[in-house]
C-alpha cells in the first residue's frame, strides 16, 4: 500500500486478499486473511513501512485488533 506522502506499507504472508492493486483502502478495512506460508507452523503476518529505502517505525492502534 502507498500513501500520498510516499510511505509504502508491505503486508506479507497473507491469504485470501480482499483488496486489489490500485484500490483505495480505509481505516479498519479488512485487507486479507492471515496466512501461513514460509517456514512457520502457525498463521502470521509481517508488516513493514518504508519511505524510499528508509525503514520506518510502526505504531498500532489496538482498537481494531480482535
PDB file as gemmi writes it, atoms N, CA and C in Angstrom:
CRYST1    1.000    1.000    1.000  90.00  90.00  90.00 P 1                      
ATOM      1  N   UNK A   1       0.845  -1.156   0.000  1.00  0.00           N  
ATOM      2  CA  UNK A   1       0.000   0.000   0.000  1.00  0.00           C  
ATOM      3  C   UNK A   1       0.897   1.227   0.000  1.00  0.00           C  
ATOM      4  N   UNK A   2       0.433   2.282  -0.650  1.00  0.00           N  
ATOM      5  CA  UNK A   2       1.223   3.505  -0.726  1.00  0.00           C  
ATOM      6  C   UNK A   2       0.367   4.709  -0.370  1.00  0.00           C  
ATOM      7  N   UNK A   3       0.869   5.502   0.578  1.00  0.00           N  
ATOM      8  CA  UNK A   3       0.182   6.735   0.961  1.00  0.00           C  
ATOM      9  C   UNK A   3       0.574   7.857   0.014  1.00  0.00           C  
ATOM     10  N   UNK A   4      -0.213   8.929  -0.030  1.00  0.00           N  
ATOM     11  CA  UNK A   4       0.120  10.062  -0.902  1.00  0.00           C  
ATOM     12  C   UNK A   4       1.472  10.704  -0.596  1.00  0.00           C  
ATOM     13  N   UNK A   5       1.974  10.565   0.654  1.00  0.00           N  
ATOM     14  CA  UNK A   5       3.262  11.159   1.007  1.00  0.00           C  
ATOM     15  C   UNK A   5       4.449  10.270   0.647  1.00  0.00           C  
ATOM     16  N   UNK A   6       4.184   9.151  -0.030  1.00  0.00           N  
ATOM     17  CA  UNK A   6       5.251   8.273  -0.488  1.00  0.00           C  
ATOM     18  C   UNK A   6       5.606   7.140   0.454  1.00  0.00           C  
ATOM     19  N   UNK A   7       4.990   7.075   1.632  1.00  0.00           N  
ATOM     20  CA  UNK A   7       5.253   5.968   2.552  1.00  0.00           C  
ATOM     21  C   UNK A   7       4.599   4.708   1.998  1.00  0.00           C  
ATOM     22  N   UNK A   8       5.370   3.631   1.943  1.00  0.00           N  
ATOM     23  CA  UNK A   8       4.904   2.347   1.420  1.00  0.00           C  
ATOM     24  C   UNK A   8       4.812   1.347   2.569  1.00  0.00           C  
ATOM     25  N   UNK A   9       3.686   0.647   2.652  1.00  0.00           N  
ATOM     26  CA  UNK A   9       3.486  -0.399   3.653  1.00  0.00           C  
ATOM     27  C   UNK A   9       3.443  -1.748   2.945  1.00  0.00           C  
ATOM     28  N   UNK A  10       4.143  -2.706   3.498  1.00  0.00           N  
ATOM     29  CA  UNK A  10       4.112  -4.064   2.960  1.00  0.00           C  
ATOM     30  C   UNK A  10       3.512  -4.991   4.009  1.00  0.00           C  
ATOM     31  N   UNK A  11       2.565  -5.811   3.584  1.00  0.00           N  
ATOM     32  CA  UNK A  11       1.963  -6.824   4.451  1.00  0.00           C  
ATOM     33  C   UNK A  11       2.151  -8.149   3.725  1.00  0.00           C  
ATOM     34  N   UNK A  12       2.905  -9.061   4.332  1.00  0.00           N  
ATOM     35  CA  UNK A  12       3.215 -10.323   3.659  1.00  0.00           C  
ATOM     36  C   UNK A  12       2.791 -11.521   4.499  1.00  0.00           C  
ATOM     37  N   UNK A  13       2.739 -12.663   3.859  1.00  0.00           N  
ATOM     38  CA  UNK A  13       2.245 -13.927   4.415  1.00  0.00           C  
ATOM     39  C   UNK A  13       0.732 -13.880   4.577  1.00  0.00           C  
ATOM     40  N   UNK A  14       0.057 -13.262   3.617  1.00  0.00           N  
ATOM     41  CA  UNK A  14      -1.399 -13.176   3.674  1.00  0.00           C  
ATOM     42  C   UNK A  14      -2.037 -14.273   2.829  1.00  0.00           C  
ATOM     43  N   UNK A  15      -3.305 -14.466   3.065  1.00  0.00           N  
ATOM     44  CA  UNK A  15      -4.102 -15.434   2.326  1.00  0.00           C  
ATOM     45  C   UNK A  15      -5.431 -14.749   1.988  1.00  0.00           C  
ATOM     46  N   UNK A  16      -6.034 -15.097   0.912  1.00  0.00           N  
ATOM     47  CA  UNK A  16      -7.335 -14.563   0.520  1.00  0.00           C  
ATOM     48  C   UNK A  16      -7.389 -13.031   0.554  1.00  0.00           C  
ATOM     49  N   UNK A  17      -6.611 -12.352  -0.306  1.00  0.00           N  
ATOM     50  CA  UNK A  17      -6.666 -10.890  -0.328  1.00  0.00           C  
ATOM     51  C   UNK A  17      -8.074 -10.391  -0.622  1.00  0.00           C  
ATOM     52  N   UNK A  18      -8.454  -9.298   0.028  1.00  0.00           N  
ATOM     53  CA  UNK A  18      -9.792  -8.722  -0.164  1.00  0.00           C  
ATOM     54  C   UNK A  18      -9.750  -7.365  -0.847  1.00  0.00           C  
ATOM     55  N   UNK A  19      -8.559  -6.904  -1.207  1.00  0.00           N  
ATOM     56  CA  UNK A  19      -8.408  -5.661  -1.960  1.00  0.00           C  
ATOM     57  C   UNK A  19      -7.554  -5.948  -3.185  1.00  0.00           C  
ATOM     58  N   UNK A  20      -7.659  -5.079  -4.176  1.00  0.00           N  
ATOM     59  CA  UNK A  20      -6.915  -5.246  -5.426  1.00  0.00           C  
ATOM     60  C   UNK A  20      -5.892  -4.140  -5.590  1.00  0.00           C  
ATOM     61  N   UNK A  21      -4.905  -4.376  -6.413  1.00  0.00           N  
ATOM     62  CA  UNK A  21      -3.885  -3.380  -6.707  1.00  0.00           C  
ATOM     63  C   UNK A  21      -4.562  -2.118  -7.241  1.00  0.00           C  
ATOM     64  N   UNK A  22      -4.192  -0.973  -6.672  1.00  0.00           N  
ATOM     65  CA  UNK A  22      -4.753   0.304  -7.099  1.00  0.00           C  
ATOM     66  C   UNK A  22      -6.009   0.723  -6.361  1.00  0.00           C  
ATOM     67  N   UNK A  23      -6.601  -0.168  -5.587  1.00  0.00           N  
ATOM     68  CA  UNK A  23      -7.830   0.141  -4.849  1.00  0.00           C  
ATOM     69  C   UNK A  23      -7.502   0.964  -3.604  1.00  0.00           C  
ATOM     70  N   UNK A  24      -8.280   1.999  -3.320  1.00  0.00           N  
ATOM     71  CA  UNK A  24      -8.115   2.782  -2.102  1.00  0.00           C  
ATOM     72  C   UNK A  24      -8.637   1.981  -0.912  1.00  0.00           C  
ATOM     73  N   UNK A  25      -7.971   2.091   0.225  1.00  0.00           N  
ATOM     74  CA  UNK A  25      -8.401   1.402   1.444  1.00  0.00           C  
ATOM     75  C   UNK A  25      -8.676   2.437   2.525  1.00  0.00           C  
ATOM     76  N   UNK A  26      -9.481   2.032   3.506  1.00  0.00           N  
ATOM     77  CA  UNK A  26      -9.841   2.928   4.602  1.00  0.00           C  
ATOM     78  C   UNK A  26      -9.463   2.300   5.937  1.00  0.00           C  
ATOM     79  N   UNK A  27      -9.355   3.134   6.956  1.00  0.00           N  
ATOM     80  CA  UNK A  27      -9.022   2.666   8.297  1.00  0.00           C  
ATOM     81  C   UNK A  27     -10.022   1.613   8.751  1.00  0.00           C  
ATOM     82  N   UNK A  28      -9.517   0.493   9.260  1.00  0.00           N  
ATOM     83  CA  UNK A  28     -10.372  -0.575   9.761  1.00  0.00           C  
ATOM     84  C   UNK A  28     -10.820  -1.575   8.717  1.00  0.00           C  
ATOM     85  N   UNK A  29     -10.529  -1.316   7.462  1.00  0.00           N  
ATOM     86  CA  UNK A  29     -10.930  -2.218   6.375  1.00  0.00           C  
ATOM     87  C   UNK A  29     -10.104  -3.501   6.424  1.00  0.00           C  
ATOM     88  N   UNK A  30     -10.747  -4.645   6.229  1.00  0.00           N  
ATOM     89  CA  UNK A  30     -10.041  -5.924   6.155  1.00  0.00           C  
ATOM     90  C   UNK A  30      -9.329  -5.998   4.815  1.00  0.00           C  
ATOM     91  N   UNK A  31      -8.019  -6.259   4.854  1.00  0.00           N  
ATOM     92  CA  UNK A  31      -7.219  -6.347   3.636  1.00  0.00           C  
ATOM     93  C   UNK A  31      -7.094  -7.773   3.134  1.00  0.00           C  
ATOM     94  N   UNK A  32      -7.003  -8.728   4.069  1.00  0.00           N  
ATOM     95  CA  UNK A  32      -6.803 -10.134   3.709  1.00  0.00           C  
ATOM     96  C   UNK A  32      -6.937 -10.981   4.968  1.00  0.00           C  
ATOM     97  N   UNK A  33      -6.973 -12.283   4.769  1.00  0.00           N  
ATOM     98  CA  UNK A  33      -6.896 -13.210   5.894  1.00  0.00           C  
ATOM     99  C   UNK A  33      -5.416 -13.445   6.217  1.00  0.00           C  
ATOM    100  N   UNK A  34      -5.128 -13.712   7.470  1.00  0.00           N  
ATOM    101  CA  UNK A  34      -3.761 -14.044   7.864  1.00  0.00           C  
ATOM    102  C   UNK A  34      -3.420 -15.394   7.263  1.00  0.00           C  
ATOM    103  N   UNK A  35      -2.235 -15.494   6.676  1.00  0.00           N  
ATOM    104  CA  UNK A  35      -1.826 -16.727   6.015  1.00  0.00           C  
ATOM    105  C   UNK A  35      -0.781 -17.500   6.794  1.00  0.00           C  
ATOM    106  N   UNK A  36      -0.322 -18.577   6.201  1.00  0.00           N  
ATOM    107  CA  UNK A  36       0.718 -19.397   6.809  1.00  0.00           C  
ATOM    108  C   UNK A  36       1.601 -19.939   5.698  1.00  0.00           C  
ATOM    109  N   UNK A  37       2.358 -19.051   5.090  1.00  0.00           N  
ATOM    110  CA  UNK A  37       3.331 -19.513   4.105  1.00  0.00           C  
ATOM    111  C   UNK A  37       4.721 -19.164   4.604  1.00  0.00           C  
ATOM    112  N   UNK A  38       5.709 -19.788   4.082  1.00  0.00           N  
ATOM    113  CA  UNK A  38       7.056 -19.638   4.607  1.00  0.00           C  
ATOM    114  C   UNK A  38       7.347 -20.761   5.585  1.00  0.00           C  
ATOM    115  N   UNK A  39       8.378 -20.580   6.389  1.00  0.00           N  
ATOM    116  CA  UNK A  39       8.804 -21.628   7.323  1.00  0.00           C  
ATOM    117  C   UNK A  39       8.202 -21.384   8.704  1.00  0.00           C  
ATOM    118  N   UNK A  40       6.910 -21.614   8.823  1.00  0.00           N  
ATOM    119  CA  UNK A  40       6.209 -21.397  10.085  1.00  0.00           C  
ATOM    120  C   UNK A  40       5.152 -22.468  10.274  1.00  0.00           C  
ATOM    121  N   UNK A  41       4.890 -22.796  11.521  1.00  0.00           N  
ATOM    122  CA  UNK A  41       3.835 -23.757  11.837  1.00  0.00           C  
ATOM    123  C   UNK A  41       2.484 -23.096  12.074  1.00  0.00           C  
ATOM    124  N   UNK A  42       2.477 -21.761  12.198  1.00  0.00           N  
ATOM    125  CA  UNK A  42       1.253 -21.061  12.561  1.00  0.00           C  
ATOM    126  C   UNK A  42       1.020 -19.859  11.649  1.00  0.00           C  
ATOM    127  N   UNK A  43      -0.248 -19.466  11.460  1.00  0.00           N  
ATOM    128  CA  UNK A  43      -0.553 -18.272  10.675  1.00  0.00           C  
ATOM    129  C   UNK A  43       0.096 -17.032  11.295  1.00  0.00           C  
ATOM    130  N   UNK A  44       0.608 -16.164  10.458  1.00  0.00           N  
ATOM    131  CA  UNK A  44       1.239 -14.934  10.915  1.00  0.00           C  
ATOM    132  C   UNK A  44       1.374 -13.969   9.748  1.00  0.00           C  
ATOM    133  N   UNK A  45       1.642 -12.705  10.058  1.00  0.00           N  
ATOM    134  CA  UNK A  45       1.921 -11.718   9.025  1.00  0.00           C  
ATOM    135  C   UNK A  45       3.177 -10.947   9.399  1.00  0.00           C  
ATOM    136  N   UNK A  46       3.794 -10.349   8.413  1.00  0.00           N  
ATOM    137  CA  UNK A  46       4.898  -9.411   8.608  1.00  0.00           C  
ATOM    138  C   UNK A  46       4.441  -8.094   8.003  1.00  0.00           C  
ATOM    139  N   UNK A  47       4.690  -7.006   8.717  1.00  0.00           N  
ATOM    140  CA  UNK A  47       4.303  -5.684   8.247  1.00  0.00           C  
ATOM    141  C   UNK A  47       5.526  -4.778   8.294  1.00  0.00           C  
ATOM    142  N   UNK A  48       5.761  -4.065   7.207  1.00  0.00           N  
ATOM    143  CA  UNK A  48       6.870  -3.126   7.159  1.00  0.00           C  
ATOM    144  C   UNK A  48       6.431  -1.824   6.532  1.00  0.00           C  
ATOM    145  N   UNK A  49       7.129  -0.737   6.889  1.00  0.00           N  
ATOM    146  CA  UNK A  49       6.851   0.570   6.306  1.00  0.00           C  
ATOM    147  C   UNK A  49       8.167   1.213   5.902  1.00  0.00           C  
ATOM    148  N   UNK A  50       8.180   1.854   4.740  1.00  0.00           N  
ATOM    149  CA  UNK A  50       9.387   2.472   4.198  1.00  0.00           C  
ATOM    150  C   UNK A  50       9.047   3.785   3.519  1.00  0.00           C  
ATOM    151  N   UNK A  51       9.970   4.722   3.585  1.00  0.00           N  
ATOM    152  CA  UNK A  51       9.893   5.922   2.754  1.00  0.00           C  
ATOM    153  C   UNK A  51      11.195   5.941   1.965  1.00  0.00           C  
ATOM    154  N   UNK A  52      11.077   5.648   0.669  1.00  0.00           N  
ATOM    155  CA  UNK A  52      12.277   5.405  -0.134  1.00  0.00           C  
ATOM    156  C   UNK A  52      12.919   4.125   0.363  1.00  0.00           C  
ATOM    157  N   UNK A  53      14.193   4.168   0.710  1.00  0.00           N  
ATOM    158  CA  UNK A  53      14.865   2.977   1.243  1.00  0.00           C  
ATOM    159  C   UNK A  53      14.963   3.011   2.764  1.00  0.00           C  
ATOM    160  N   UNK A  54      14.373   4.032   3.398  1.00  0.00           N  
ATOM    161  CA  UNK A  54      14.454   4.171   4.856  1.00  0.00           C  
ATOM    162  C   UNK A  54      13.322   3.416   5.546  1.00  0.00           C  
ATOM    163  N   UNK A  55      13.634   2.423   6.415  1.00  0.00           N  
ATOM    164  CA  UNK A  55      12.583   1.736   7.168  1.00  0.00           C  
ATOM    165  C   UNK A  55      12.010   2.667   8.230  1.00  0.00           C  
ATOM    166  N   UNK A  56      10.721   2.561   8.489  1.00  0.00           N  
ATOM    167  CA  UNK A  56      10.037   3.407   9.456  1.00  0.00           C  
ATOM    168  C   UNK A  56       9.493   2.582  10.615  1.00  0.00           C  
ATOM    169  N   UNK A  57       9.395   3.198  11.781  1.00  0.00           N  
ATOM    170  CA  UNK A  57       8.793   2.564  12.956  1.00  0.00           C  
ATOM    171  C   UNK A  57       7.274   2.589  12.795  1.00  0.00           C  
ATOM    172  N   UNK A  58       6.599   1.490  13.134  1.00  0.00           N  
ATOM    173  CA  UNK A  58       5.143   1.407  13.038  1.00  0.00           C  
ATOM    174  C   UNK A  58       4.562   1.338  14.446  1.00  0.00           C  
ATOM    175  N   UNK A  59       3.520   2.125  14.693  1.00  0.00           N  
ATOM    176  CA  UNK A  59       2.762   2.057  15.943  1.00  0.00           C  
ATOM    177  C   UNK A  59       1.348   1.629  15.597  1.00  0.00           C  
ATOM    178  N   UNK A  60       0.803   0.676  16.351  1.00  0.00           N  
ATOM    179  CA  UNK A  60      -0.519   0.129  16.056  1.00  0.00           C  
ATOM    180  C   UNK A  60      -1.579   0.689  16.991  1.00  0.00           C  
ATOM    181  N   UNK A  61      -2.760   0.971  16.430  1.00  0.00           N  
ATOM    182  CA  UNK A  61      -3.935   1.337  17.202  1.00  0.00           C  
ATOM    183  C   UNK A  61      -4.656   0.034  17.525  1.00  0.00           C  
ATOM    184  N   UNK A  62      -4.649  -0.357  18.766  1.00  0.00           N  
ATOM    185  CA  UNK A  62      -5.158  -1.677  19.189  1.00  0.00           C  
ATOM    186  C   UNK A  62      -6.674  -1.842  19.074  1.00  0.00           C  
ATOM    187  N   UNK A  63      -7.431  -0.774  18.806  1.00  0.00           N  
ATOM    188  CA  UNK A  63      -8.886  -0.912  18.812  1.00  0.00           C  
ATOM    189  C   UNK A  63      -9.399  -1.798  17.679  1.00  0.00           C  
ATOM    190  N   UNK A  64      -8.618  -2.022  16.621  1.00  0.00           N  
ATOM    191  CA  UNK A  64      -9.068  -2.868  15.522  1.00  0.00           C  
ATOM    192  C   UNK A  64      -8.558  -4.303  15.635  1.00  0.00           C  
ATOM    193  N   UNK A  65      -7.722  -4.584  16.613  1.00  0.00           N  
ATOM    194  CA  UNK A  65      -7.179  -5.936  16.776  1.00  0.00           C  
ATOM    195  C   UNK A  65      -8.107  -6.739  17.663  1.00  0.00           C  
ATOM    196  N   UNK A  66      -8.597  -7.855  17.112  1.00  0.00           N  
ATOM    197  CA  UNK A  66      -9.537  -8.685  17.867  1.00  0.00           C  
ATOM    198  C   UNK A  66      -8.909 -10.009  18.217  1.00  0.00           C  
TER     199      UNK A  66                                                      
END                                                                             
